[in-house]
Amino acid sequence: QKQFPVPVTFDSLLTDDERRAAEAKEFVMAADSWRKLAERQYLSYIAFTRPGQYLYISYPGGDSSSSARSQFVTAIMSLFEGLSEQFAGDEVGSLDNIYGKGELEGLLCSKLGRDDGHEADEELYTLLNTMKADSDLGKAAESVTNAISYENEAKLDKGVVSKLFAGDLHSSATRLGIFSACPYQYFAKYTLGLEERDEFKFEPLDMGNFYHLVLDAMVKKCESEKIDMTELVDDEITKMVDELCEKILTESSFLSNFRTHSLHNAFIIESARMKLINCVHAMVEMLKAGTFRPRRSEVKFGWDDGLGEFKLAIDKKRNVYLRGKIDRLDIAEIDGETAAVVFDYKRSGKKFNWGDLYHGLDMQLLVYTLAVKLSPKARDIIVVGGFFVPIEASPVMSLPGELEKKSQGFTHKAKGFFNGDYAGLLDSGLESGWSRYYNLACTKKDGTYGYYGTSGAIKALDFDNVLSFAKEKIIEIAKRIVTGDINVRPYQLNGKSPCPNCVYKPVCRFDWQINDYNFLTLKRKGDLLNELGAADEVD
């Protein structure tokens, strides 16, 4: 019996010579992800160049926030003038062109359903009611009626709710954000515990985790050896990062094997090392500008061995307990007080978004700040803000004449929120304009509260109000969770929604033509502060 080659998925384990030797013996290797991507482009080229008269390119219909059309559609439309997309529903025929039950059902569903966008035809309703009484067309009429009256709703019985959410709620900043984005996504992920089907494949290196390991080790090394980072010269910074990278790569069998597997992987590790060196150089420059110094790294809260318990009362019987890990906690001493600021590393730049805070979509920095403020182990510390810090520098875009000026800019700027009374501890050299290192600004009129509507600085009273708002928002979200809200109702804000990247779409079956989005209004810093009773009206 002839033995046919069987594709397997071990290609990424073999060297090029081993793979060629295997294929010479008719042991065919399955294509790896890089080869599949290359083949996809080639096969698309073939498909687009073969038609002699007509070429139709289609993709699933939907609103812009829930589906993404192929890149090839965009490319072709940019090549030819006068091309326009046509919705397939525009070509639905009339009763005169119907020749079977299936076609009749499709026509009635499209014309009588809510997604048609036009007033329903009374003649078609009369036809549907007539079909219900017909022995031959009765089932078709029932299918159409079920389809046009379908409600994609998700609800839990009160008895189920009382069992699922009987006790305290344990949560995190990430979970709160996911629930605010879509209650059903939270339900599927955390209540049902649904996960994507496991596939036998080799995941790419989690670069973010590698970055965090090195930066955590650096802060811990400096703290244990009483090293002031601001006193390190360039060569010492580079040497320290190199040593820590090598130590982590050596201790991790996965990382070690990943690096030695191929020249490509070695290049990835080397690129990560260079980015970390640049990041630490930038970090030291930022620290030199102010008084804050890193004191703790990977600070846990919600555990006994960290900052301790973080608990808020949902009602008289239940509490919400929050857990998390703060990447870095910097400390400064001033007038006998100990001030602290929270830093969270992000692989690339991330802005602090007041609208996301207002709607509960991203409360990470506020949750971390509250964790320090409410910690029984940090009662003598005044927490004064939090920032996102990019590890990888964003590319500099500039006109040729401005390139030299732009290239001298600071590419690791921290962005967040901060009690402006302590701004001098962050950037003592800030005298006018925007800070080189933080989203803080200084003007002659308002001092370090310059450009108040867009900067990260907050006046002391407003700062306390924002923290109180965050506490109430956490409790509000927790209450909705424990009352069993599992609505299939993702948010939409400025055309953005969580649907395009959600792995639970096959379960929730959200359809923008049937379901309703939770439409959110755009909120800026001034909107929130004014609503909370700002010390002064914010534009």
C-alpha positions as CSV (number, residue, x, y, z in Angstrom):
1,Q,0.0,0.0,0.0
2,K,1.4,3.4,-1.0
3,Q,2.3,5.6,1.9
4,F,1.3,9.2,1.3
5,P,3.3,12.0,3.0
6,V,1.6,13.2,6.1
7,P,2.1,16.9,7.0
8,V,3.2,17.6,10.6
9,T,3.7,20.7,12.6
10,F,7.3,20.4,13.8
11,D,8.9,22.6,11.1
12,S,9.9,25.3,13.5
13,L,11.9,22.7,15.6
14,L,14.2,21.7,12.7
15,T,17.2,23.4,11.1
16,D,17.0,24.1,7.3
17,D,19.4,21.1,6.7
18,E,17.2,18.8,8.8
19,R,14.1,19.9,7.1
20,R,15.5,19.3,3.6
21,A,16.7,15.9,4.7
22,A,13.3,15.0,5.9
23,E,11.6,16.2,2.7
24,A,14.1,14.2,0.6
25,K,12.7,11.1,2.3
26,E,9.1,12.2,1.5
27,F,8.4,13.3,5.0
28,V,6.7,16.5,4.1
29,M,6.8,19.3,6.7
30,A,3.8,21.5,7.3
31,A,4.3,25.1,6.4
32,D,5.2,27.4,9.3
33,S,3.4,30.7,9.9
34,W,5.9,32.7,7.9
35,R,5.5,30.5,4.8
36,K,1.8,30.5,5.1
37,L,1.8,34.3,5.1
38,A,4.0,34.4,2.0
39,E,1.8,31.8,0.3
40,R,-1.3,33.8,1.1
41,Q,0.0,36.8,-0.8
42,Y,1.1,34.6,-3.8
43,L,-2.3,32.8,-4.0
44,S,-4.1,36.1,-3.8
45,Y,-2.0,37.4,-6.7
46,I,-3.0,34.4,-8.8
47,A,-6.7,34.7,-7.9
48,F,-6.7,38.4,-8.8
49,T,-4.9,38.1,-12.1
50,R,-6.7,35.1,-13.7
51,P,-10.2,36.4,-14.4
52,G,-10.8,37.4,-18.0
53,Q,-13.8,39.6,-17.7
54,Y,-15.1,40.1,-14.1
55,L,-13.5,39.9,-10.7
56,Y,-15.8,39.9,-7.6
57,I,-14.2,40.3,-4.2
58,S,-16.5,39.9,-1.2
59,Y,-16.3,40.0,2.6
60,P,-18.8,39.6,5.4
61,G,-21.1,42.6,5.9
62,G,-21.4,44.5,9.2
63,D,-20.7,47.8,10.8
64,S,-17.1,49.1,10.8
65,S,-16.5,48.3,14.4
66,S,-17.4,44.6,14.3
67,S,-15.8,43.4,11.1
68,A,-12.6,44.1,9.3
69,R,-12.4,43.8,5.5
70,S,-9.5,42.2,3.8
71,Q,-6.4,44.4,3.1
72,F,-6.7,43.3,-0.5
73,V,-10.0,45.2,-0.9
74,T,-8.3,48.4,0.3
75,A,-5.3,47.9,-1.9
76,I,-7.4,47.4,-5.1
77,M,-9.6,50.4,-4.4
78,S,-6.5,52.5,-4.1
79,L,-5.3,51.4,-7.5
80,F,-8.4,52.1,-9.6
81,E,-10.5,55.2,-9.8
82,G,-14.3,55.0,-9.6
83,L,-14.5,51.7,-7.7
84,S,-17.2,51.6,-5.0
85,E,-18.5,48.9,-2.7
86,Q,-21.9,47.5,-3.3
87,F,-24.0,45.8,-0.5
88,A,-25.2,42.4,-1.7
89,G,-28.6,43.0,-0.1
90,D,-29.2,45.8,-2.7
91,E,-29.6,43.0,-5.3
92,V,-32.3,41.0,-3.5
93,G,-34.9,40.2,-6.1
94,S,-38.7,40.6,-6.2
95,L,-41.5,38.1,-6.0
96,D,-41.5,37.9,-9.8
97,N,-38.0,36.2,-9.7
98,I,-38.7,33.7,-6.9
99,Y,-38.6,30.0,-8.0
100,G,-38.3,28.0,-4.7
101,K,-39.1,28.0,-1.0
102,G,-35.5,28.9,-0.1
103,E,-35.5,32.0,-2.3
104,L,-38.9,33.0,-0.9
105,E,-37.7,32.7,2.7
106,G,-34.7,34.8,1.9
107,L,-36.7,37.5,0.3
108,L,-39.2,37.7,3.1
109,C,-36.5,37.8,5.8
110,S,-34.5,40.5,4.0
111,K,-37.6,42.7,3.3
112,L,-39.4,42.2,6.6
113,G,-36.4,42.1,8.9
114,R,-35.1,45.0,10.9
115,D,-31.9,45.2,9.0
116,D,-33.6,46.3,5.7
117,G,-33.8,49.9,6.8
118,H,-37.1,50.5,5.0
119,E,-40.7,50.3,6.1
120,A,-42.1,46.8,5.8
121,D,-44.2,46.0,2.7
122,E,-47.8,45.3,3.9
123,E,-48.3,43.1,0.8
124,L,-45.4,40.8,2.0
125,Y,-46.9,40.6,5.5
126,T,-50.2,39.5,4.0
127,L,-48.3,36.9,2.0
128,L,-46.6,35.7,5.1
129,N,-49.9,35.3,7.0
130,T,-51.4,33.5,4.1
131,M,-48.4,31.1,4.0
132,K,-49.0,30.2,7.6
133,A,-52.3,28.6,6.8
134,D,-50.9,26.7,3.8
135,S,-49.9,23.1,4.4
136,D,-47.0,23.2,2.0
137,L,-45.6,26.6,2.9
138,G,-46.4,26.6,6.7
139,K,-42.9,25.5,7.8
140,A,-41.3,28.2,5.6
141,A,-43.6,30.8,7.1
142,E,-42.7,29.6,10.6
143,S,-39.0,29.9,9.8
144,V,-39.4,33.4,8.5
145,T,-41.5,34.5,11.5
146,N,-38.9,33.1,13.9
147,A,-36.1,34.9,12.0
148,I,-37.6,38.3,11.8
149,S,-38.8,38.3,15.5
150,Y,-35.5,36.9,16.8
151,E,-34.1,38.6,19.9
152,N,-30.4,37.9,20.6
153,E,-30.7,38.3,24.4
154,A,-28.7,36.8,27.3
155,K,-30.3,36.6,30.7
156,L,-29.8,34.6,33.9
157,D,-32.5,33.2,36.1
158,K,-32.6,34.8,39.5
159,G,-31.9,31.4,41.1
160,V,-28.8,31.0,39.0
161,V,-27.6,34.5,39.9
162,S,-28.0,33.8,43.6
163,K,-25.8,30.7,43.2
164,L,-23.1,32.2,41.0
165,F,-22.7,35.5,42.9
166,A,-23.7,34.5,46.4
167,G,-20.5,35.7,48.2
168,D,-17.9,38.3,47.8
169,L,-16.6,39.3,44.4
170,H,-12.9,38.8,43.5
171,S,-11.8,41.0,40.6
172,S,-9.0,43.1,39.1
173,A,-8.6,46.2,37.0
174,T,-8.5,44.1,33.8
175,R,-11.8,42.3,34.7
176,L,-13.6,45.5,35.5
177,G,-12.5,47.0,32.2
178,I,-13.7,43.9,30.3
179,F,-17.1,44.0,32.0
180,S,-17.5,47.7,31.1
181,A,-16.6,46.9,27.5
182,C,-19.1,44.1,27.2
183,P,-20.9,42.2,30.1
184,Y,-21.3,39.1,28.0
185,Q,-17.6,38.9,27.3
186,Y,-16.9,39.1,31.0
187,F,-19.5,36.3,31.6
188,A,-18.0,34.1,28.9
189,K,-14.4,34.6,30.1
190,Y,-14.6,34.7,33.8
191,T,-18.0,33.1,34.8
192,L,-18.2,30.3,32.3
193,G,-14.4,30.1,32.0
194,L,-14.6,29.6,28.2
195,E,-11.2,29.4,26.4
196,E,-10.1,29.1,22.8
197,R,-9.4,25.6,21.6
198,D,-5.8,24.6,22.2
199,E,-3.8,24.1,19.1
200,F,-0.5,22.3,18.8
201,K,1.7,25.2,17.9
202,F,4.7,27.2,19.1
203,E,3.7,30.6,20.4
204,P,6.0,33.5,19.6
205,L,8.2,34.9,22.3
206,D,6.2,37.0,24.8
207,M,8.5,40.0,24.5
208,G,6.5,42.0,27.0
209,N,7.2,39.4,29.7
210,F,10.9,39.4,28.9
211,Y,11.0,43.2,29.2
212,H,9.3,43.1,32.6
213,L,11.6,40.4,33.9
214,V,14.7,42.5,33.1
215,L,13.3,45.8,34.4
216,D,12.1,44.1,37.6
217,A,15.5,42.5,38.1
218,M,17.2,45.9,37.6
219,V,15.1,47.7,40.2
220,K,15.6,44.9,42.7
221,K,19.4,44.9,42.1
222,C,19.7,48.6,42.6
223,E,17.6,48.5,45.7
224,S,19.4,45.6,47.3
225,E,22.9,47.0,46.5
226,K,21.9,50.6,47.4
227,I,22.7,51.8,43.9
228,D,21.3,55.2,42.9
229,M,20.4,54.9,39.2
230,T,20.9,58.6,38.6
231,E,24.6,58.1,39.4
232,L,25.1,55.5,36.8
233,V,27.1,56.5,33.7
234,D,26.1,55.3,30.2
235,D,28.6,52.4,30.1
236,E,27.5,51.2,33.5
237,I,23.8,51.2,32.4
238,T,24.6,49.2,29.3
239,K,26.7,46.7,31.3
240,M,24.0,46.2,33.9
241,V,21.2,45.6,31.3
242,D,23.5,43.2,29.4
243,E,24.3,41.2,32.5
244,L,20.6,41.0,33.6
245,C,19.5,40.0,30.1
246,E,22.1,37.3,30.0
247,K,21.2,36.0,33.5
248,I,17.5,35.8,32.6
249,L,18.2,34.1,29.3
250,T,20.5,31.6,30.9
251,E,18.1,30.8,33.8
252,S,15.1,30.3,31.4
253,S,15.4,27.1,29.4
254,F,12.6,28.3,27.1
255,L,14.3,31.6,26.3
256,S,17.7,30.0,26.0
257,N,16.4,27.4,23.5
258,F,14.5,30.1,21.7
259,R,17.6,32.2,21.1
260,T,19.8,29.3,20.0
261,H,17.2,27.8,17.6
262,S,17.9,30.1,14.7
263,L,19.7,33.3,13.7
264,H,16.3,34.9,13.3
265,N,15.4,34.2,17.0
266,A,18.9,35.4,18.1
267,F,18.2,38.7,16.2
268,I,14.8,39.1,18.0
269,I,16.6,38.7,21.4
270,E,19.3,41.1,20.4
271,S,16.8,43.7,19.3
272,A,15.0,43.3,22.6
273,R,18.2,43.8,24.5
274,M,19.0,47.0,22.5
275,K,15.4,48.4,23.2
276,L,15.9,47.7,26.9
277,I,19.2,49.5,27.0
278,N,17.5,52.5,25.3
279,C,14.6,52.3,27.8
280,V,16.8,52.2,30.9
281,H,18.9,55.1,29.6
282,A,15.7,57.1,29.1
283,M,14.5,56.0,32.6
284,V,17.7,57.3,34.2
285,E,17.3,60.6,32.4
286,M,13.8,60.9,33.6
287,L,14.8,60.2,37.2
288,K,17.6,62.8,37.1
289,A,15.0,65.4,36.2
290,G,13.2,65.0,39.6
291,T,13.4,63.6,43.1
292,F,11.5,60.3,42.8
293,R,13.5,57.1,42.9
294,P,12.4,53.5,42.3
295,R,12.0,51.7,45.6
296,R,9.9,48.6,44.8
297,S,9.1,46.6,41.7
298,E,6.3,44.1,40.9
299,V,4.4,45.2,44.0
300,K,1.4,42.9,44.6
301,F,-1.8,44.0,46.2
302,G,-4.6,41.7,47.3
303,W,-2.1,39.3,48.8
304,D,-0.7,39.2,52.3
305,D,2.9,39.3,51.0
306,G,2.3,42.6,49.1
307,L,0.4,45.7,50.0
308,G,-2.2,43.6,51.7
309,E,-6.0,43.5,51.2
310,F,-7.8,45.9,48.8
311,K,-11.5,45.7,49.8
312,L,-14.5,47.9,49.0
313,A,-18.1,47.3,50.2
314,I,-20.6,46.5,47.4
315,D,-23.5,46.4,49.9
316,K,-24.1,45.5,53.6
317,K,-23.3,41.8,53.0
318,R,-20.8,41.7,50.2
319,N,-17.4,43.2,49.3
320,V,-15.3,43.4,46.2
321,Y,-11.7,42.3,46.6
322,L,-9.2,43.5,44.0
323,R,-5.8,42.0,43.1
324,G,-3.0,43.1,40.9
325,K,0.7,43.8,40.5
326,I,2.2,47.3,40.2
327,D,5.3,47.3,37.9
328,R,7.1,50.0,39.8
329,L,6.6,52.3,42.8
330,D,8.8,55.4,43.1
331,I,9.3,57.3,46.3
332,A,10.3,60.8,47.2
333,E,10.9,62.5,50.6
334,I,9.7,66.1,51.0
335,D,9.2,68.1,54.2
336,G,9.0,65.0,56.3
337,E,6.4,63.4,54.0
338,T,6.8,60.3,51.8
339,A,5.2,60.7,48.4
340,A,4.8,57.8,46.0
341,V,3.9,57.5,42.3
342,V,2.9,54.4,40.4
343,F,4.5,53.4,37.1
344,D,3.1,50.8,34.7
345,Y,5.3,49.6,31.8
346,K,3.7,49.3,28.4
347,R,5.5,47.7,25.4
348,S,4.6,50.7,23.3
349,G,3.2,54.1,24.1
350,K,-0.2,54.4,25.8
351,K,-2.1,57.5,26.7
352,F,-4.1,58.0,29.9
353,N,-7.7,58.4,28.6
354,W,-10.1,60.3,30.7
355,G,-13.1,59.0,28.7
356,D,-12.1,55.4,29.3
357,L,-11.8,56.2,33.1
358,Y,-15.2,57.8,33.1
359,H,-16.9,54.8,31.5
360,G,-14.9,52.2,33.4
361,L,-13.1,50.9,30.3
362,D,-9.6,51.4,31.6
363,M,-9.2,52.0,35.4
364,Q,-5.7,50.4,35.7
365,L,-3.8,53.4,37.0
366,L,-6.6,54.5,39.3
367,V,-7.0,51.0,40.8
368,Y,-3.2,50.8,41.3
369,T,-3.2,54.3,42.9
370,L,-6.1,53.4,45.2
371,A,-4.3,50.1,46.1
372,V,-1.4,52.1,47.6
373,K,-3.6,54.8,49.1
374,L,-5.9,52.3,50.9
375,S,-3.2,49.8,51.8
376,P,-2.9,49.2,55.6
377,K,0.9,48.7,55.0
378,A,1.4,52.1,53.3
379,R,-0.4,54.5,55.8
380,D,2.5,56.8,56.0
381,I,2.8,57.2,52.2
382,I,0.9,59.8,50.2
383,V,0.3,58.5,46.7
384,V,0.2,61.3,44.2
385,G,-0.4,59.8,40.8
386,G,0.4,57.2,38.2
387,F,1.9,57.0,34.7
388,F,2.2,54.6,31.8
389,V,5.8,54.3,30.5
390,P,6.6,52.9,27.1
391,I,9.5,50.4,26.9
392,E,9.9,50.5,23.1
393,A,10.3,54.0,21.6
394,S,7.7,55.1,19.1
395,P,9.0,55.9,15.6
396,V,9.6,59.5,14.9
397,M,7.7,61.0,12.0
398,S,8.9,64.3,10.6
399,L,9.3,66.4,7.5
400,P,12.9,66.4,6.2
401,G,13.6,69.9,7.4
402,E,12.4,69.0,10.9
403,L,14.1,65.7,11.2
404,E,17.1,66.8,13.2
405,K,14.9,68.6,15.7
406,K,12.5,65.7,16.1
407,S,15.3,63.2,16.5
408,Q,16.4,65.0,19.6
409,G,13.1,64.6,21.3
410,F,12.4,62.3,24.2
411,T,10.8,59.1,22.9
412,H,9.8,57.4,26.3
413,K,7.5,60.1,27.6
414,A,5.4,59.0,30.6
415,K,1.7,59.8,30.4
416,G,-0.8,59.6,33.2
417,F,-2.4,61.7,36.0
418,F,-0.7,63.5,38.9
419,N,-1.4,65.8,41.8
420,G,0.1,69.0,40.4
421,D,1.2,70.2,43.8
422,Y,4.0,67.6,43.6
423,A,5.0,68.4,40.0
424,G,8.4,69.7,41.0
425,L,9.3,66.3,42.4
426,L,8.9,64.9,38.9
427,D,10.5,67.6,36.8
428,S,12.3,70.2,38.8
429,G,13.6,72.0,35.7
430,L,10.2,72.6,34.2
431,E,9.9,76.4,33.8
432,S,7.7,76.9,30.8
433,G,5.9,74.8,28.1
434,W,5.5,71.0,28.2
435,S,7.7,68.7,30.2
436,R,10.2,66.7,28.2
437,Y,9.4,63.6,30.3
438,Y,5.8,63.8,31.5
439,N,2.4,65.0,30.2
440,L,2.7,68.1,32.4
441,A,2.9,71.7,31.4
442,C,3.9,75.0,32.9
443,T,2.8,78.5,31.9
444,K,3.3,82.0,33.4
445,K,-0.4,82.3,34.2
446,D,-1.1,78.9,35.8
447,G,2.3,77.5,36.8
448,T,2.5,73.7,36.7
449,Y,-1.2,73.6,36.0
450,G,-0.8,75.1,32.6
451,Y,-3.0,73.8,29.8
452,Y,-5.1,72.3,32.5
453,G,-7.7,70.7,30.2
454,T,-5.2,68.5,28.4
455,S,-2.2,68.0,30.9
456,G,-1.9,65.2,33.4
457,A,-1.7,67.6,36.4
458,I,-4.7,67.8,38.7
459,K,-5.3,70.3,41.5
460,A,-5.3,68.7,44.9
461,L,-9.1,68.9,45.5
462,D,-9.8,67.6,42.0
463,F,-7.3,64.8,42.6
464,D,-9.1,63.6,45.6
465,N,-12.4,63.8,43.7
466,V,-11.0,61.7,40.9
467,L,-9.9,59.0,43.4
468,S,-13.4,59.1,45.1
469,F,-15.0,58.8,41.6
470,A,-12.8,55.8,40.9
471,K,-13.9,54.1,44.1
472,E,-17.5,54.6,43.3
473,K,-17.0,53.4,39.7
474,I,-15.5,50.2,41.0
475,I,-18.4,49.6,43.3
476,E,-20.9,50.5,40.5
477,I,-19.3,47.9,38.2
478,A,-19.1,45.3,40.9
479,K,-22.9,45.7,41.7
480,R,-23.8,45.1,38.0
481,I,-21.6,42.0,38.0
482,V,-23.2,40.4,41.1
483,T,-26.7,41.2,39.9
484,G,-26.2,38.9,36.9
485,D,-25.9,41.4,34.1
486,I,-24.7,39.4,31.1
487,N,-26.1,41.6,28.3
488,V,-24.8,41.1,24.8
489,R,-24.2,44.8,24.6
490,P,-20.6,45.9,23.7
491,Y,-19.8,49.5,23.9
492,Q,-19.2,51.8,20.9
493,L,-17.3,55.0,21.2
494,N,-16.3,57.0,18.2
495,G,-16.7,53.9,16.0
496,K,-14.6,51.8,18.3
497,S,-15.8,48.7,20.0
498,P,-14.3,45.5,21.6
499,C,-15.9,43.2,18.9
500,P,-13.2,43.0,16.2
501,N,-10.7,41.3,18.5
502,C,-13.1,39.4,20.7
503,V,-12.7,35.6,20.7
504,Y,-16.2,35.0,22.0
505,K,-18.1,36.3,18.9
506,P,-19.0,32.7,17.9
507,V,-20.8,32.4,21.3
508,C,-22.5,35.7,21.8
509,R,-23.6,36.0,18.1
510,F,-23.8,39.7,18.3
511,D,-25.4,41.2,15.2
512,W,-25.4,45.0,14.8
513,Q,-28.6,44.6,12.8
514,I,-30.4,43.0,15.8
515,N,-28.6,43.9,18.9
516,D,-27.9,47.4,20.3
517,Y,-24.5,48.8,21.1
518,N,-24.0,50.6,24.4
519,F,-23.3,53.9,22.8
520,L,-21.0,56.0,24.9
521,T,-20.4,59.7,24.8
522,L,-16.9,61.2,24.4
523,K,-15.6,62.5,27.7
524,R,-12.6,64.7,28.3
525,K,-10.7,65.7,31.4
526,G,-12.8,68.9,31.9
527,D,-16.1,67.0,31.5
528,L,-15.2,64.7,34.4
529,L,-13.7,67.3,36.7
530,N,-16.6,69.7,36.2
531,E,-19.1,66.9,36.8
532,L,-17.2,66.2,40.1
533,G,-17.3,69.8,41.2
534,A,-13.9,71.1,40.0
535,A,-12.2,73.7,42.1
536,D,-12.3,76.0,39.0
537,E,-14.3,75.5,35.8
538,V,-12.2,73.4,33.3
539,D,-12.5,74.2,29.6
